[in-house]
Amino acid sequence: MKAYEESHPWITFSASDVNNLPPKTWMLLGEARAVCEQIADTPLKPGIAEQMNEVALIKGAQATTAIEGNTLSEDQVAGIYRGEYSAPPSRAYQEREVRNVLDALTDIAEQTANGTLDPITAELICEYNRRVLNATEHSPDVEPGAFRTHSVTVGKYRGAPAEDCRYLTQRLAAWLESEIFDSGDPETGFALTVVQAVYAHLYIAWIHPFGDGNGRTARLLEFMLLARSGRMPLLAAHLLSNHYNLTRDQYYRELEAASRTKSALRFVAYAAQGLIDGLREQIELVREQQLDVSWTNFVNETMDQFPTSRANDRQRALVLSMLPFTETSREDLTLLSPVLAALYAGTGPRTLSRDLNRLRKAGLVTRNGRFWGPNTEIMFTFMPPIAAT
């Protein structure tokens, strides 16, 4: 009998308790699958898609380091990623922590896209730990990427016996790559993918195989499992780290409860709720972009009904420069963009009045006193009807 079997009997590498998840959690996982498919199947403008992926990466890196006490803000992390910010000497170690995670997340994303991602092994998990700890400050008895040889305690929780860490990490890797988390049914397969990722996270926390960086290693492994699954867009695979950071107090409570109750059920339910909360926010951003595309098409179709002229081009530019659901004072309208300012240079106030009146008659703009805005609300009339609630 190994030492962990007496000290940590809940480390069983069994997923049978998934069958006992509450109905609400299964409903959340079903909704998450539907939203992921909707995001994945919705075409976005190339610049918007790239921007959303970049924001997700930055948020994920900031979140997973912030949980460990890194105080660099999201804007500062974005600056590090874009090469526009360097931390002062007193916080250089925090910059290194962020760079390590950014590099690891970027590599996983690229390997996923290229199909070159390695299967999970104990060696790969060690490599993830080496990467997050590379050139960072840590205790002398900590060797990045190497299994610890001493006992560790986090709060009231004591990690698995040091002599079992290698064995347990090898068991974990084999378990995660087993058929237990596979299913030919798409709905069940998606749920098992999320459960697999959360279990990977939780088991790293339970085993605590390394002297430092276990949390970052766990969240990196969790991201990798979601990203490689093909069931979740990359920008959504970062959402669990964001959730853990936004609810940091509860995150530690749920980890502690999982150890105390020797069950993963509460932690899986907590993670599922955070995942769908993040997905709902992402789908709203996607819908905003789709509305913008539809609005642009509607404006162009409407303006194409009028004869081609400089006035037509100017009016088209005017309405498309207005911010959706935003009113702008008449005197500021021509300053909405450099292109618009150039088009109205040398014209008098009557030109703007004529343009606004024509756009208003065409149903493209609305007026509220001296404020004007695009009539984007009209797009909702083209949606399928549904009863009011």
C-alpha positions as CSV (number, residue, x, y, z in Angstrom):
1,M,0.0,0.0,0.0
2,K,1.3,3.4,-0.9
3,A,1.4,6.2,1.6
4,Y,-1.2,8.4,-0.2
5,E,-3.8,5.6,0.1
6,E,-3.9,6.2,3.8
7,S,-3.3,10.0,3.9
8,H,-5.4,10.9,0.8
9,P,-7.9,8.1,0.2
10,W,-10.1,10.4,-1.9
11,I,-7.5,10.4,-4.7
12,T,-9.1,7.5,-6.5
13,F,-8.9,8.5,-10.2
14,S,-12.6,7.7,-10.6
15,A,-15.1,9.8,-12.3
16,S,-18.2,7.8,-11.3
17,D,-19.5,10.7,-9.1
18,V,-20.2,12.7,-12.2
19,N,-23.4,10.7,-12.4
20,N,-24.5,12.5,-9.2
21,L,-24.1,16.0,-10.5
22,P,-27.3,18.0,-9.9
23,P,-29.7,18.5,-12.8
24,K,-28.9,22.3,-12.9
25,T,-25.2,21.5,-13.6
26,W,-26.2,19.2,-16.5
27,M,-28.4,22.0,-17.8
28,L,-25.6,24.5,-17.6
29,L,-23.2,22.2,-19.4
30,G,-25.9,21.7,-22.2
31,E,-26.2,25.5,-22.5
32,A,-22.5,25.8,-22.6
33,R,-22.2,23.4,-25.5
34,A,-24.9,25.3,-27.4
35,V,-23.2,28.6,-26.9
36,C,-19.8,27.2,-27.8
37,E,-21.2,25.9,-31.1
38,Q,-22.9,29.2,-31.8
39,I,-19.7,31.1,-31.2
40,A,-17.6,28.7,-33.3
41,D,-20.1,28.8,-36.2
42,T,-20.5,32.6,-36.3
43,P,-18.2,34.3,-38.9
44,L,-16.7,37.5,-37.6
45,K,-14.7,40.3,-39.2
46,P,-11.0,39.1,-39.3
47,G,-9.9,42.1,-37.1
48,I,-12.7,41.4,-34.6
49,A,-11.9,37.7,-34.4
50,E,-8.2,38.4,-33.8
51,Q,-9.0,41.1,-31.2
52,M,-11.4,38.8,-29.3
53,N,-8.8,36.0,-29.2
54,E,-6.1,38.4,-28.0
55,V,-8.3,39.8,-25.3
56,A,-9.2,36.3,-24.1
57,L,-5.5,35.3,-24.0
58,I,-4.6,38.5,-22.0
59,K,-7.5,38.0,-19.6
60,G,-6.5,34.3,-19.1
61,A,-2.9,35.1,-18.4
62,Q,-3.7,38.0,-16.0
63,A,-6.3,35.9,-14.2
64,T,-4.1,32.8,-13.6
65,T,-1.2,34.9,-12.3
66,A,-3.4,37.2,-10.2
67,I,-4.9,34.3,-8.3
68,E,-1.3,33.6,-7.0
69,G,-0.9,37.3,-5.9
70,N,0.5,38.9,-9.1
71,T,-0.8,42.5,-9.0
72,L,-0.2,43.5,-12.6
73,S,-3.4,44.9,-14.2
74,E,-5.1,43.6,-17.3
75,D,-3.9,46.7,-19.2
76,Q,-0.3,46.1,-18.0
77,V,-0.5,42.5,-19.1
78,A,-1.8,43.6,-22.5
79,G,1.2,46.0,-22.7
80,I,3.6,43.2,-22.0
81,Y,2.0,41.0,-24.6
82,R,2.1,43.8,-27.2
83,G,5.6,44.8,-26.3
84,E,4.4,48.2,-25.0
85,Y,5.1,47.9,-21.3
86,S,7.9,46.9,-19.0
87,A,7.4,46.7,-15.3
88,P,9.7,48.7,-13.0
89,P,12.6,46.8,-11.4
90,S,10.7,46.2,-8.2
91,R,8.0,44.3,-10.1
92,A,10.2,42.7,-12.7
93,Y,9.5,39.3,-11.2
94,Q,5.8,39.8,-11.7
95,E,6.4,40.6,-15.4
96,R,8.4,37.4,-15.7
97,E,5.5,35.4,-14.2
98,V,3.1,36.9,-16.7
99,R,5.5,36.4,-19.6
100,N,5.9,32.7,-18.7
101,V,2.1,32.1,-18.7
102,L,1.6,34.2,-21.9
103,D,4.2,32.2,-23.7
104,A,2.9,28.9,-22.5
105,L,-0.7,29.7,-23.4
106,T,0.3,31.0,-26.8
107,D,2.3,27.8,-27.6
108,I,-0.6,25.6,-26.6
109,A,-2.9,27.6,-28.8
110,E,-0.5,27.3,-31.8
111,Q,0.1,23.6,-31.2
112,T,-3.6,23.1,-31.0
113,A,-4.2,24.9,-34.3
114,N,-1.3,23.0,-36.0
115,G,-2.2,19.6,-34.6
116,T,1.1,19.2,-32.9
117,L,0.0,19.1,-29.3
118,D,1.6,16.3,-27.3
119,P,-0.5,13.8,-25.4
120,I,-0.7,14.3,-21.6
121,T,2.2,12.6,-19.8
122,A,3.8,13.2,-16.4
123,E,6.7,14.7,-18.3
124,L,4.4,17.2,-20.1
125,I,2.9,18.3,-16.7
126,C,6.4,18.7,-15.4
127,E,7.3,20.8,-18.4
128,Y,4.3,23.1,-17.8
129,N,5.5,23.6,-14.3
130,R,9.0,24.3,-15.5
131,R,7.7,26.9,-17.9
132,V,5.5,28.8,-15.3
133,L,8.4,28.9,-12.8
134,N,11.2,29.7,-15.3
135,A,13.4,32.5,-14.0
136,T,11.0,33.4,-11.3
137,E,11.6,33.8,-7.6
138,H,11.0,30.7,-5.5
139,S,12.3,28.9,-2.4
140,P,15.7,27.2,-2.6
141,D,14.2,23.8,-2.2
142,V,12.0,24.3,-5.3
143,E,13.3,23.0,-8.7
144,P,11.1,24.1,-11.6
145,G,9.6,21.1,-13.4
146,A,10.8,18.6,-10.8
147,F,8.7,16.7,-8.3
148,R,9.0,17.9,-4.8
149,T,10.9,15.9,-2.2
150,H,9.4,17.6,0.9
151,S,6.1,17.9,2.5
152,V,3.9,21.0,1.6
153,T,0.9,22.6,3.3
154,V,-1.4,25.1,1.7
155,G,-3.6,26.6,4.3
156,K,-5.0,23.7,6.2
157,Y,-4.4,21.3,3.3
158,R,-1.4,19.0,3.2
159,G,-0.4,17.8,-0.3
160,A,0.1,14.1,-1.0
161,P,3.2,12.4,0.3
162,A,6.3,13.5,-1.6
163,E,7.4,9.9,-2.3
164,D,4.1,9.3,-4.2
165,C,4.1,12.5,-6.3
166,R,5.7,11.0,-9.4
167,Y,3.5,7.9,-9.3
168,L,0.3,10.0,-8.8
169,T,1.2,12.4,-11.6
170,Q,1.8,9.4,-13.9
171,R,-1.6,7.9,-12.9
172,L,-3.3,11.2,-13.5
173,A,-1.8,11.6,-17.0
174,A,-2.9,8.1,-17.9
175,W,-6.3,8.6,-16.5
176,L,-6.9,11.8,-18.4
177,E,-5.9,10.1,-21.6
178,S,-8.1,7.1,-21.0
179,E,-11.5,6.4,-22.6
180,I,-13.3,7.3,-19.5
181,F,-13.7,10.9,-20.8
182,D,-14.6,9.9,-24.3
183,S,-18.2,9.5,-25.7
184,G,-19.6,9.1,-29.1
185,D,-22.6,11.2,-28.1
186,P,-21.8,14.9,-28.8
187,E,-23.7,16.2,-25.8
188,T,-22.2,13.8,-23.4
189,G,-18.7,14.3,-25.0
190,F,-18.8,18.0,-24.4
191,A,-19.8,17.6,-20.7
192,L,-17.1,15.0,-20.2
193,T,-14.5,17.4,-21.7
194,V,-15.4,20.1,-19.2
195,V,-15.4,17.5,-16.4
196,Q,-12.0,16.1,-17.5
197,A,-10.5,19.6,-17.5
198,V,-11.9,20.4,-14.1
199,Y,-10.8,17.1,-12.7
200,A,-7.2,17.7,-14.0
201,H,-7.2,21.0,-12.2
202,L,-8.5,19.5,-9.0
203,Y,-6.2,16.5,-9.0
204,I,-3.1,18.7,-9.4
205,A,-4.3,20.7,-6.5
206,W,-4.9,17.5,-4.4
207,I,-1.6,15.9,-5.3
208,H,0.4,19.2,-5.2
209,P,3.3,17.5,-7.0
210,F,5.6,20.5,-7.2
211,G,7.2,22.7,-4.7
212,D,5.7,25.8,-6.3
213,G,3.5,26.8,-9.2
214,N,0.9,24.0,-8.8
215,G,-2.0,26.4,-9.3
216,R,-0.7,27.8,-12.5
217,T,0.3,24.4,-13.7
218,A,-3.2,23.1,-13.0
219,R,-4.9,25.9,-14.9
220,L,-2.5,25.5,-17.8
221,L,-3.4,21.8,-18.0
222,E,-7.1,22.7,-17.7
223,F,-6.8,25.2,-20.6
224,M,-4.9,22.7,-22.7
225,L,-7.6,20.0,-22.3
226,L,-10.4,22.4,-23.3
227,A,-8.4,23.9,-26.2
228,R,-7.5,20.6,-27.8
229,S,-10.9,19.1,-27.5
230,G,-12.3,20.7,-30.6
231,R,-15.5,21.3,-28.7
232,M,-14.7,24.7,-27.4
233,P,-13.4,27.9,-29.2
234,L,-10.0,28.9,-28.0
235,L,-11.3,32.2,-26.7
236,A,-13.7,30.3,-24.5
237,A,-11.0,27.9,-23.1
238,H,-9.6,30.8,-21.0
239,L,-13.0,31.4,-19.2
240,L,-12.4,29.1,-16.2
241,S,-9.2,30.9,-15.2
242,N,-11.1,34.2,-15.4
243,H,-13.9,32.8,-13.3
244,Y,-11.6,31.5,-10.6
245,N,-9.9,34.9,-10.4
246,L,-13.1,36.9,-10.3
247,T,-14.4,34.7,-7.5
248,R,-11.1,34.1,-5.8
249,D,-12.5,33.7,-2.3
250,Q,-15.0,31.2,-3.5
251,Y,-12.4,29.4,-5.6
252,Y,-10.3,28.7,-2.5
253,R,-13.4,27.7,-0.5
254,E,-14.4,25.3,-3.2
255,L,-10.9,23.8,-3.4
256,E,-11.0,23.4,0.4
257,A,-14.5,21.9,0.4
258,A,-13.4,19.4,-2.3
259,S,-10.6,18.2,-0.1
260,R,-12.8,18.2,3.1
261,T,-15.7,16.3,1.5
262,K,-13.4,14.1,-0.7
263,S,-15.7,14.9,-3.6
264,A,-15.3,16.9,-6.8
265,L,-19.1,17.5,-7.3
266,R,-19.2,21.0,-5.8
267,F,-16.2,22.1,-7.6
268,V,-17.5,20.9,-11.0
269,A,-20.8,22.6,-10.3
270,Y,-19.0,25.8,-9.4
271,A,-16.8,25.7,-12.5
272,A,-19.8,25.0,-14.8
273,Q,-21.6,28.0,-13.5
274,G,-18.6,30.2,-14.1
275,L,-18.1,28.8,-17.6
276,I,-21.6,29.6,-18.7
277,D,-21.5,33.0,-17.1
278,G,-18.4,33.8,-19.2
279,L,-19.9,32.2,-22.3
280,R,-23.0,34.4,-22.0
281,E,-20.8,37.5,-22.0
282,Q,-18.9,36.3,-25.0
283,I,-22.0,35.5,-27.1
284,E,-23.3,39.0,-26.4
285,L,-20.1,40.4,-27.9
286,V,-20.6,38.1,-30.9
287,R,-24.2,39.3,-31.3
288,E,-23.1,42.9,-31.1
289,Q,-20.6,42.2,-34.0
290,Q,-23.3,40.4,-36.0
291,L,-25.7,43.4,-35.4
292,D,-23.0,45.7,-36.6
293,V,-22.5,43.7,-39.8
294,S,-26.2,43.5,-40.4
295,W,-26.7,47.2,-39.8
296,T,-23.9,48.1,-42.3
297,N,-25.5,45.8,-44.9
298,F,-28.9,47.4,-44.3
299,V,-27.5,50.9,-44.6
300,N,-25.7,50.0,-47.8
301,E,-28.9,48.4,-49.3
302,T,-30.9,51.5,-48.4
303,M,-28.4,54.0,-49.8
304,D,-28.0,51.9,-53.0
305,Q,-31.6,52.8,-53.8
306,F,-30.6,56.4,-54.3
307,P,-28.6,57.7,-57.3
308,T,-24.8,57.6,-57.0
309,S,-23.4,61.0,-56.0
310,R,-21.0,62.7,-53.7
311,A,-24.0,63.6,-51.4
312,N,-24.9,59.9,-51.3
313,D,-21.4,58.9,-50.4
314,R,-21.2,61.6,-47.7
315,Q,-24.6,60.6,-46.2
316,R,-23.6,56.9,-46.2
317,A,-20.3,57.8,-44.4
318,L,-22.2,59.9,-41.9
319,V,-24.7,57.3,-40.7
320,L,-22.0,54.5,-40.6
321,S,-19.8,56.7,-38.5
322,M,-22.5,57.1,-35.8
323,L,-22.0,54.8,-32.8
324,P,-24.7,52.2,-32.3
325,F,-27.3,53.1,-29.7
326,T,-25.5,56.4,-29.0
327,E,-26.7,59.9,-29.6
328,T,-24.3,62.6,-30.7
329,S,-24.8,66.4,-30.7
330,R,-25.3,68.0,-34.1
331,E,-22.2,70.1,-33.8
332,D,-20.0,67.0,-33.1
333,L,-21.4,64.8,-35.9
334,T,-18.8,65.8,-38.5
335,L,-16.0,65.0,-36.0
336,L,-16.9,61.4,-35.5
337,S,-14.1,60.3,-37.9
338,P,-11.3,61.8,-39.9
339,V,-12.9,60.6,-43.1
340,L,-16.2,62.3,-42.2
341,A,-14.4,65.5,-41.2
342,A,-12.7,65.6,-44.7
343,L,-16.0,65.0,-46.5
344,Y,-17.6,67.9,-44.7
345,A,-14.7,70.3,-45.0
346,G,-15.6,73.3,-47.0
347,T,-19.4,72.7,-46.7
348,G,-21.8,74.8,-44.8
349,P,-24.3,73.9,-42.0
350,R,-27.1,73.5,-44.6
351,T,-25.3,70.6,-46.2
352,L,-25.3,68.7,-42.9
353,S,-29.0,69.6,-42.4
354,R,-30.0,68.3,-45.8
355,D,-28.0,65.1,-45.2
356,L,-29.6,64.4,-41.9
357,N,-33.1,65.1,-43.2
358,R,-32.6,62.7,-46.1
359,L,-31.2,60.0,-43.7
360,R,-34.1,60.5,-41.4
361,K,-36.7,60.1,-44.2
362,A,-34.9,56.9,-45.2
363,G,-35.4,55.6,-41.6
364,L,-31.6,55.4,-41.0
365,V,-31.2,58.0,-38.2
366,T,-33.3,59.4,-35.3
367,R,-33.4,62.8,-33.7
368,N,-33.8,63.8,-30.1
369,G,-33.7,67.6,-29.9
370,R,-30.2,68.6,-31.0
371,F,-28.9,65.0,-30.7
372,W,-28.8,62.5,-33.5
373,G,-28.2,58.7,-33.6
374,P,-28.3,55.7,-35.9
375,N,-31.7,54.0,-36.0
376,T,-30.1,50.6,-35.2
377,E,-33.2,49.6,-33.2
378,I,-34.9,48.9,-36.5
379,M,-32.8,45.8,-36.8
380,F,-34.7,44.2,-34.0
381,T,-37.9,44.3,-36.1
382,F,-36.3,41.9,-38.5
383,M,-35.8,39.2,-35.9
384,P,-38.3,36.3,-35.5
385,P,-41.2,37.3,-33.3
386,I,-41.4,36.0,-29.7
387,A,-44.0,36.5,-27.0
388,A,-43.2,39.1,-24.3
389,T,-42.4,37.7,-20.9
